[in-house]
């Protein structure tokens, strides 16, 4: 099973965005900006299914 570089790079970008959104949500929670916490949490939850779709597409190649 050979992986393409595009899929691996996309998964790395999604992982980086998950870390960034989680850190921003924690920081916004600390400063009582609850609307921002909800926005970052929703963005973080939307990235997870995207990562699963990319992983399945890469897994099924060849």
Protein Blocks (a to p, Z undefined) as FASTA:
>chain_A
ZZdfklmmmmmmmmmmmmmmmmmmmmmmmnopaklmmmmmmmmmmmmmmmmmmmmmmmmg
ZZ
